[in-house]
């Protein structure tokens, strides 16, 4: 009788141990999602509010993230970071916020809308965007200040506009724009449409529009490099997916996409 009882107990122990091991393999353990960008079995929609300059890169990264996390559908809303931060503090539903500057991210964190500490995942630098072939021969910030040229800038309250002002101040140059836009894509579109002769935009945006514009490098841009922070939001509808996406953006796979687009490593 004792022998049968001991055998039964031993078999139970084996089954319990086997069951625990199997469960660990299925979900990867508590550390695996953070390391791989896995959403940990999360399903459904994931809403990401991101700076307009991230459009092309995040569209690609979103596809890669969905492939790595079947059942998760990523939706992006792009725009000026300051406007997106205002939407978040006003209660707009979102899971992740990726901003083009620490200052605009601070709007969300100061309001208590962030879950955890934002992580800087890339940097970006300005160039002078001109029509393909640079027909007006604009090669410096000083040239942009000439009254015969029509220039577009981002509005000062958005990151690309704040960076432009830093660069102009560093060069001791004053530029009077014919238009001030609410995000970098809008400023770039003025060049593409031939409505202005030049615009200060991010290097990545000029590269994405290389079929229509040239990006002219200028030394003062080194004084106005923007850090890009990202964070999961406190009231995220899909918190596990939000955390996984923030992690995924920092993986080598996603960083390669960003580097190829012209972003710099943090």
Residue frames as qw, qx, qy, qz and C-alpha x, y, z in Angstrom:
[[0.000, 0.887, 0.461, 0.000, 0.00, 0.00, 0.00],
 [0.311, -0.795, 0.111, 0.509, 2.86, 2.35, 0.97],
 [0.441, -0.134, 0.596, 0.658, 4.65, 1.55, -2.26],
 [0.236, 0.620, 0.647, 0.377, 1.57, 2.37, -4.36],
 [0.135, -0.938, -0.261, 0.186, 1.09, 5.71, -2.52],
 [0.389, -0.621, 0.312, 0.605, 4.71, 6.72, -3.04],
 [0.401, 0.156, 0.675, 0.599, 4.46, 5.85, -6.75],
 [0.112, 0.807, 0.552, 0.180, 1.31, 7.96, -7.16],
 [0.246, -0.897, -0.046, 0.364, 2.92, 10.90, -5.39],
 [0.448, -0.358, 0.490, 0.657, 6.01, 10.66, -7.60],
 [0.323, 0.428, 0.685, 0.493, 3.88, 10.58, -10.77],
 [0.029, -0.919, -0.391, 0.044, 1.91, 13.63, -9.62],
 [0.358, -0.741, 0.173, 0.540, 5.16, 15.53, -9.02],
 [0.430, -0.041, 0.620, 0.655, 6.36, 14.70, -12.53],
 [0.193, 0.670, 0.635, 0.332, 3.10, 15.88, -14.11],
 [0.168, -0.932, -0.216, 0.237, 3.10, 19.14, -12.15],
 [0.404, -0.560, 0.363, 0.626, 6.73, 19.83, -13.06],
 [0.375, 0.207, 0.693, 0.580, 6.02, 19.01, -16.72],
 [0.095, 0.826, 0.544, 0.116, 2.96, 21.28, -16.75],
 [0.241, -0.871, -0.001, 0.427, 4.93, 24.24, -15.37],
 [0.408, -0.314, 0.538, 0.667, 7.63, 23.78, -17.99],
 [0.303, 0.468, 0.710, 0.430, 5.10, 23.65, -20.80],
 [0.013, -0.923, -0.372, 0.094, 3.40, 26.85, -19.68],
 [0.334, -0.717, 0.225, 0.568, 6.76, 28.62, -19.60],
 [0.399, -0.011, 0.658, 0.638, 7.50, 27.59, -23.19],
 [0.207, 0.685, 0.656, 0.240, 4.12, 28.83, -24.42],
 [0.036, -0.973, -0.227, -0.022, 4.26, 32.33, -23.00],
 [0.555, 0.586, -0.224, 0.546, 8.01, 32.78, -22.93],
 [0.548, -0.366, -0.440, 0.610, 8.06, 33.78, -19.26],
 [0.089, -0.906, -0.299, 0.286, 7.70, 37.24, -17.84],
 [0.288, -0.640, 0.294, 0.649, 10.93, 38.53, -19.39],
 [0.499, 0.180, 0.681, 0.505, 10.40, 37.41, -22.99],
 [0.266, 0.848, 0.443, 0.123, 7.91, 40.09, -24.17],
 [0.173, -0.932, 0.108, 0.299, 10.24, 42.88, -23.06],
 [0.468, -0.427, 0.591, 0.499, 13.19, 41.29, -24.84],
 [0.371, 0.176, 0.775, 0.480, 11.46, 40.47, -28.11],
 [0.257, 0.125, -0.142, -0.948, 8.67, 43.00, -28.45],
 [0.242, -0.291, -0.893, -0.242, 6.04, 40.29, -28.15],
 [0.391, -0.397, -0.021, -0.830, 2.62, 41.52, -27.06],
 [0.145, -0.142, 0.859, -0.470, 2.33, 38.52, -24.74],
 [0.059, 0.357, 0.931, 0.052, -0.76, 37.05, -26.39],
 [0.188, 0.519, 0.291, -0.781, -2.57, 40.39, -26.54],
 [0.326, 0.436, 0.721, 0.429, -5.12, 40.76, -29.32],
 [0.081, 0.876, 0.454, -0.144, -7.03, 43.62, -30.85],
 [0.372, 0.830, 0.076, 0.409, -6.21, 47.16, -31.84],
 [0.587, -0.430, -0.111, 0.677, -3.22, 49.22, -30.78],
 [0.238, 0.925, 0.216, 0.202, -3.40, 52.99, -31.33],
 [0.637, -0.240, 0.009, 0.732, -0.13, 54.89, -31.69],
 [0.147, 0.981, 0.115, -0.043, 0.05, 58.69, -31.83],
 [0.743, -0.177, 0.215, 0.608, 3.33, 59.63, -33.51],
 [0.050, -0.695, 0.175, 0.696, 5.17, 62.66, -34.85],
 [0.698, 0.656, 0.054, -0.283, 4.58, 63.26, -38.56],
 [0.219, 0.737, -0.625, -0.134, 8.27, 62.75, -39.33],
 [0.389, -0.254, 0.879, -0.107, 7.94, 59.11, -38.24],
 [0.750, 0.324, 0.088, -0.570, 5.27, 58.31, -40.84],
 [0.709, 0.451, -0.506, -0.194, 7.23, 56.20, -43.33],
 [0.199, 0.376, -0.852, 0.304, 9.34, 54.44, -40.70],
 [0.418, -0.046, 0.687, -0.593, 6.50, 53.65, -38.32],
 [0.802, 0.282, -0.092, -0.519, 4.33, 52.34, -41.14],
 [0.633, 0.379, -0.676, 0.003, 7.08, 49.77, -41.84],
 [0.021, 0.259, -0.813, 0.521, 7.69, 49.06, -38.15],
 [0.637, 0.013, 0.336, -0.693, 3.96, 48.61, -37.59],
 [0.836, 0.276, -0.349, -0.322, 3.86, 45.92, -40.27],
 [0.453, 0.342, -0.777, 0.273, 6.83, 44.13, -38.69],
 [0.252, -0.189, 0.660, -0.682, 5.20, 44.34, -35.25],
 [0.790, 0.102, 0.087, -0.598, 1.94, 42.86, -36.55],
 [0.755, 0.324, -0.561, -0.100, 3.87, 40.01, -38.16],
 [0.270, 0.276, -0.792, 0.473, 5.57, 39.30, -34.83],
 [0.218, 0.115, 0.686, -0.685, 2.27, 39.56, -32.94],
 [0.198, -0.266, -0.772, -0.542, -0.58, 37.89, -34.87],
 [0.282, -0.651, -0.703, 0.054, -3.93, 39.22, -33.74],
 [0.230, -0.657, -0.188, 0.693, -2.68, 42.73, -32.99],
 [0.405, 0.687, 0.403, 0.449, -3.71, 45.51, -35.39],
 [0.376, -0.402, -0.115, 0.827, -1.71, 48.75, -35.19],
 [0.226, 0.849, 0.398, 0.264, -3.36, 52.03, -36.12],
 [0.471, -0.150, -0.079, 0.866, -1.24, 55.18, -36.43],
 [0.082, 0.942, 0.321, 0.048, -2.29, 58.80, -36.10],
 [0.612, 0.030, 0.028, 0.790, 0.43, 61.18, -37.30],
 [0.018, 0.931, 0.251, 0.264, 0.71, 64.91, -36.74],
 [0.152, 0.686, -0.375, 0.605, 2.60, 67.71, -35.01],
 [0.494, -0.085, -0.764, 0.406, 3.84, 66.46, -31.64],
 [0.072, -0.010, 0.404, -0.912, 2.44, 69.42, -29.73],
 [0.607, -0.058, -0.211, -0.764, -1.03, 68.82, -31.15],
 [0.711, -0.066, -0.696, -0.079, -0.83, 65.11, -30.36],
 [0.294, -0.013, -0.686, 0.666, 0.24, 65.86, -26.78],
 [0.338, -0.035, 0.176, -0.924, -2.78, 68.15, -26.41],
 [0.715, -0.070, -0.482, -0.502, -5.06, 65.37, -27.70],
 [0.590, -0.049, -0.763, 0.262, -3.64, 62.99, -25.10],
 [0.102, -0.053, -0.557, 0.823, -4.06, 65.40, -22.20],
 [0.477, -0.001, -0.036, -0.878, -7.59, 66.06, -23.40],
 [0.661, -0.024, 0.641, -0.389, -8.46, 62.39, -23.10],
 [0.679, 0.449, -0.398, -0.422, -8.10, 61.12, -26.65],
 [0.935, -0.183, 0.298, -0.065, -7.93, 57.29, -26.59],
 [0.552, 0.673, -0.489, 0.054, -4.42, 56.05, -27.41],
 [0.951, -0.274, -0.078, 0.124, -1.95, 53.40, -26.29],
 [0.721, -0.161, 0.102, 0.666, 1.45, 54.85, -27.26],
 [0.155, 0.981, 0.033, -0.114, 2.89, 58.33, -27.82],
 [0.737, -0.012, 0.198, 0.646, 6.04, 58.90, -29.89],
 [0.043, 0.966, 0.124, -0.221, 7.08, 62.57, -29.93],
 [0.678, 0.567, -0.034, 0.466, 9.68, 64.52, -31.90],
 [0.177, 0.590, -0.384, 0.688, 11.02, 66.33, -28.83],
 [0.362, -0.205, -0.761, 0.498, 11.32, 65.94, -25.06],
 [0.137, 0.045, 0.219, -0.965, 9.44, 69.22, -24.60],
 [0.609, -0.075, -0.331, -0.717, 6.28, 67.92, -26.25],
 [0.620, -0.134, -0.770, 0.066, 6.58, 64.60, -24.43],
 [0.172, -0.022, -0.592, 0.787, 6.79, 66.57, -21.17],
 [0.458, -0.137, -0.076, -0.875, 3.28, 67.88, -21.80],
 [0.786, -0.154, -0.508, -0.317, 1.98, 64.32, -21.52],
 [0.605, -0.053, -0.668, 0.430, 4.19, 63.26, -18.62],
 [0.002, -0.125, 0.376, -0.918, 3.45, 66.40, -16.59],
 [0.611, -0.162, -0.124, -0.765, -0.26, 65.66, -16.99],
 [0.518, -0.229, 0.758, -0.324, 0.27, 62.17, -15.60],
 [0.825, 0.364, -0.009, -0.433, -0.65, 60.45, -18.86],
 [0.487, 0.522, -0.700, -0.029, 2.51, 58.36, -19.26],
 [0.944, -0.313, 0.035, -0.099, 2.97, 54.84, -17.97],
 [0.848, -0.170, 0.118, 0.488, 6.60, 54.74, -16.93],
 [0.218, -0.720, 0.227, 0.618, 9.54, 56.83, -18.13],
 [0.677, 0.715, -0.020, -0.172, 9.79, 57.81, -21.83],
 [0.740, -0.245, 0.433, 0.452, 12.70, 56.27, -23.73],
 [0.253, 0.761, -0.316, -0.507, 14.67, 58.16, -26.39],
 [0.848, 0.126, 0.508, 0.083, 14.78, 55.84, -29.41],
 [0.635, 0.418, 0.285, 0.584, 16.22, 58.05, -32.21],
 [0.152, -0.642, -0.031, 0.751, 17.50, 61.54, -33.00],
 [0.523, 0.652, 0.462, 0.296, 16.85, 63.72, -36.05],
 [0.339, -0.422, 0.120, 0.832, 18.53, 66.70, -37.70],
 [0.402, 0.789, 0.239, -0.398, 17.38, 69.51, -39.98],
 [0.466, 0.033, 0.511, 0.721, 18.22, 70.13, -43.63],
 [0.286, 0.476, -0.042, -0.831, 17.13, 72.79, -46.12],
 [0.545, 0.353, 0.752, 0.108, 14.59, 71.22, -48.46],
 [0.186, 0.533, -0.265, -0.781, 14.62, 72.68, -51.97],
 [0.830, 0.430, 0.078, -0.346, 12.94, 71.60, -55.23],
 [0.892, 0.008, 0.349, 0.289, 14.77, 68.83, -57.10],
 [0.633, 0.476, 0.150, 0.591, 17.93, 70.18, -58.67],
 [0.366, -0.631, -0.225, 0.647, 17.94, 73.23, -56.36],
 [0.435, 0.661, 0.381, 0.479, 16.97, 75.68, -59.14],
 [0.103, -0.971, -0.038, -0.210, 17.43, 78.78, -56.94],
 [0.598, 0.418, -0.451, 0.515, 20.87, 77.68, -55.71],
 [0.504, -0.728, 0.169, -0.433, 20.02, 77.88, -51.99],
 [0.758, 0.180, -0.567, 0.268, 22.93, 76.35, -50.11],
 [0.324, 0.034, -0.587, 0.741, 22.89, 78.00, -46.67],
 [0.155, -0.695, -0.623, 0.323, 20.69, 79.50, -43.97],
 [0.130, -0.483, 0.050, 0.864, 22.00, 82.91, -44.98],
 [0.049, -0.065, -0.665, -0.743, 20.56, 82.40, -48.47],
 [0.168, -0.547, -0.817, -0.064, 17.17, 81.60, -46.95],
 [0.175, -0.640, -0.373, 0.649, 17.14, 85.02, -45.35],
 [0.110, -0.075, 0.391, 0.911, 17.25, 86.82, -48.70],
 [0.416, 0.367, 0.364, -0.748, 13.93, 88.58, -49.40],
 [0.485, 0.344, -0.495, -0.634, 13.66, 87.25, -52.93],
 [0.325, 0.041, -0.943, -0.065, 13.17, 83.70, -51.65],
 [0.696, -0.360, -0.065, -0.617, 9.91, 82.32, -50.32],
 [0.229, 0.258, -0.881, 0.324, 10.50, 80.13, -47.28],
 [0.745, -0.432, -0.304, -0.406, 8.34, 77.77, -45.21],
 [0.087, 0.344, -0.786, 0.507, 9.01, 76.95, -41.57],
 [0.458, -0.442, -0.771, 0.016, 7.22, 74.85, -39.01],
 [0.359, -0.818, -0.088, -0.441, 5.37, 76.83, -36.34],
 [0.110, 0.593, -0.625, 0.496, 7.57, 77.49, -33.32],
 [0.652, -0.348, 0.435, -0.515, 5.41, 75.45, -30.93],
 [0.989, 0.115, 0.018, -0.089, 6.04, 72.21, -32.85],
 [0.766, -0.437, 0.298, 0.364, 9.41, 70.43, -32.60],
 [0.661, 0.332, 0.323, 0.590, 10.60, 71.10, -36.16],
 [0.075, 0.896, 0.140, 0.415, 9.81, 74.79, -35.67],
 [0.565, -0.809, 0.148, 0.056, 11.60, 74.95, -32.32],
 [0.797, -0.149, 0.332, 0.482, 14.63, 73.24, -33.88],
 [0.472, 0.648, 0.269, 0.534, 14.58, 75.68, -36.79],
 [0.177, -0.955, -0.001, -0.237, 14.66, 78.62, -34.39],
 [0.729, -0.577, 0.256, 0.264, 17.61, 77.10, -32.54],
 [0.732, 0.171, 0.355, 0.556, 19.51, 76.69, -35.80],
 [0.248, 0.815, 0.213, 0.479, 18.71, 80.23, -36.96],
 [0.421, -0.901, 0.087, -0.048, 19.76, 81.64, -33.61],
 [0.796, -0.332, 0.306, 0.403, 23.03, 79.67, -33.77],
 [0.578, 0.340, 0.368, 0.644, 23.68, 81.21, -37.19],
 [0.091, -0.517, -0.176, 0.833, 22.56, 84.70, -36.06],
 [0.039, -0.095, -0.625, -0.774, 20.15, 84.77, -38.99],
 [0.405, 0.352, 0.505, -0.675, 16.56, 85.96, -39.18],
 [0.007, 0.131, 0.819, 0.559, 14.28, 84.34, -41.73],
 [0.450, 0.220, 0.272, -0.822, 10.81, 85.68, -42.44],
 [0.235, 0.142, 0.937, 0.216, 8.70, 82.75, -43.67],
 [0.360, -0.077, -0.361, -0.857, 5.73, 83.18, -45.97],
 [0.793, -0.294, -0.316, -0.429, 4.02, 80.36, -44.10],
 [0.136, -0.398, 0.807, -0.415, 4.36, 78.52, -40.77],
 [0.700, -0.061, -0.588, -0.400, 3.02, 74.98, -40.75],
 [0.708, -0.495, 0.250, -0.437, 1.75, 72.74, -37.94],
 [0.867, -0.251, 0.412, 0.124, 3.97, 69.78, -38.82],
 [0.284, -0.517, 0.587, 0.554, 7.03, 69.00, -40.90],
 [0.430, 0.292, 0.790, 0.325, 5.13, 67.17, -43.66],
 [0.229, 0.881, 0.402, -0.100, 3.03, 70.27, -44.29],
 [0.124, -0.840, 0.285, 0.444, 6.15, 72.44, -44.56],
 [0.393, -0.221, 0.764, 0.461, 7.73, 69.95, -46.95],
 [0.438, 0.561, 0.695, 0.106, 4.60, 69.83, -49.11],
 [0.147, 0.922, 0.067, -0.353, 4.99, 73.56, -49.80],
 [0.162, -0.589, 0.634, 0.474, 8.33, 72.79, -51.45],
 [0.401, 0.115, 0.877, 0.237, 6.99, 69.79, -53.36],
 [0.337, 0.744, 0.574, -0.057, 4.09, 71.87, -54.69],
 [0.452, 0.353, 0.202, 0.794, 6.40, 74.71, -55.75],
 [0.210, -0.896, -0.341, -0.190, 4.72, 77.18, -53.40],
 [0.371, -0.888, 0.235, 0.138, 8.01, 78.05, -51.68],
 [0.530, 0.697, -0.478, 0.072, 11.67, 77.99, -52.65],
 [0.412, 0.265, -0.780, 0.389, 12.89, 76.29, -49.49],
 [0.699, -0.586, -0.079, -0.403, 11.84, 74.92, -46.12],
 [0.022, -0.487, 0.798, -0.354, 13.60, 73.73, -42.99],
 [0.905, -0.134, -0.142, -0.378, 12.61, 70.10, -42.47],
 [0.711, -0.460, 0.532, 0.018, 14.09, 66.97, -40.94],
 [0.027, 0.487, -0.790, -0.372, 16.71, 65.06, -42.88],
 [0.332, 0.125, 0.934, -0.041, 14.45, 61.99, -42.82],
 [0.467, 0.666, 0.440, -0.380, 11.55, 63.82, -44.48],
 [0.283, 0.744, -0.389, -0.464, 13.75, 65.17, -47.26],
 [0.114, -0.302, 0.925, 0.202, 15.11, 61.66, -47.82],
 [0.424, 0.346, 0.814, -0.195, 11.61, 60.19, -47.98],
 [0.456, 0.801, 0.272, -0.277, 10.68, 62.78, -50.61],
 [0.416, -0.461, 0.495, 0.608, 13.93, 62.46, -52.58],
 [0.445, 0.416, 0.675, 0.416, 12.06, 62.07, -55.87],
 [0.100, 0.879, 0.391, 0.253, 10.77, 65.63, -55.53],
 [0.196, -0.966, 0.133, -0.107, 13.21, 67.52, -53.31],
 [0.661, 0.326, -0.463, 0.492, 16.88, 67.78, -52.41],
 [0.613, -0.764, -0.172, 0.107, 18.09, 68.09, -48.83],
 [0.410, 0.692, -0.289, 0.519, 20.83, 70.66, -48.36],
 [0.718, -0.413, -0.388, 0.404, 22.98, 70.09, -45.26],
 [0.085, 0.820, -0.134, 0.549, 24.08, 73.10, -43.21],
 [0.449, 0.200, -0.678, 0.546, 26.46, 73.22, -40.20],
 [0.270, -0.298, 0.359, -0.843, 24.14, 75.01, -37.78],
 [0.793, -0.202, -0.365, -0.444, 21.79, 72.01, -37.78],
 [0.617, 0.046, -0.692, 0.372, 24.20, 70.34, -35.35],
 [0.014, -0.127, 0.472, -0.872, 23.01, 72.88, -32.76],
 [0.593, 0.016, 0.145, -0.792, 19.40, 71.75, -33.12],
 [0.368, 0.062, -0.911, -0.175, 19.28, 67.96, -33.04],
 [0.660, -0.296, 0.084, -0.686, 15.99, 66.61, -31.69],
 [0.087, -0.112, 0.968, -0.209, 15.65, 63.59, -29.41],
 [0.612, -0.155, -0.445, -0.635, 12.57, 61.42, -30.06],
 [0.217, -0.163, 0.836, -0.477, 11.01, 59.87, -26.92],
 [0.580, -0.166, -0.623, -0.498, 8.36, 57.15, -26.82],
 [0.185, -0.131, 0.761, -0.608, 6.14, 55.92, -23.98],
 [0.242, -0.410, -0.860, -0.187, 3.14, 53.70, -23.29],
 [0.259, -0.436, 0.006, -0.862, 0.18, 55.69, -22.02],
 [0.181, -0.109, 0.769, -0.603, -1.37, 55.21, -18.60],
 [0.624, 0.263, 0.414, -0.609, -4.93, 54.82, -19.88],
 [0.222, 0.308, -0.783, -0.493, -4.00, 52.50, -22.74],
 [0.849, 0.042, 0.028, -0.526, -6.81, 50.22, -23.88],
 [0.957, 0.181, -0.208, 0.094, -4.20, 47.64, -24.86],
 [0.350, -0.866, 0.357, -0.023, -1.50, 48.02, -22.16],
 [0.789, -0.237, 0.504, 0.259, 0.40, 44.82, -22.95],
 [0.664, 0.567, 0.326, 0.362, 0.47, 45.71, -26.65],
 [0.053, 0.983, -0.072, 0.159, 1.58, 49.27, -25.82],
 [0.547, -0.698, 0.447, 0.117, 4.48, 48.07, -23.70],
 [0.799, 0.058, 0.511, 0.311, 5.49, 45.55, -26.35],
 [0.517, 0.782, 0.203, 0.283, 5.43, 48.17, -29.12],
 [0.159, -0.951, 0.260, -0.045, 7.63, 50.57, -27.13],
 [0.674, -0.438, 0.561, 0.199, 10.09, 47.71, -26.64],
 [0.767, 0.374, 0.456, 0.254, 9.89, 46.64, -30.29],
 [0.310, 0.945, 0.003, 0.109, 10.77, 50.14, -31.53],
 [0.242, -0.842, 0.482, 0.000, 14.08, 49.80, -29.68],
 [0.879, -0.076, 0.448, 0.142, 14.99, 46.38, -31.10],
 [0.320, -0.368, 0.573, 0.659, 17.72, 46.04, -33.77],
 [0.321, 0.421, 0.773, 0.350, 15.08, 45.13, -36.36],
 [0.071, 0.911, 0.406, -0.026, 13.14, 48.37, -35.86],
 [0.303, -0.784, 0.183, 0.511, 16.26, 50.46, -35.38],
 [0.450, -0.039, 0.639, 0.622, 17.50, 49.30, -38.78],
 [0.219, 0.721, 0.598, 0.274, 14.33, 50.67, -40.39],
 [0.162, -0.952, -0.153, 0.210, 14.84, 54.00, -38.62],
 [0.448, -0.546, 0.394, 0.588, 18.53, 54.22, -39.51],
 [0.426, 0.243, 0.671, 0.557, 17.81, 53.50, -43.17],
 [0.099, 0.861, 0.477, 0.144, 15.31, 56.36, -43.11],
 [0.327, 0.634, -0.115, 0.691, 18.04, 58.76, -41.96],
 [0.571, -0.787, -0.009, -0.233, 17.43, 58.85, -38.22],
 [0.283, 0.572, -0.660, 0.396, 20.42, 58.83, -35.88],
 [0.646, -0.249, -0.693, 0.200, 20.99, 56.44, -33.00],
 [0.418, -0.867, -0.140, -0.231, 20.02, 57.83, -29.58]]
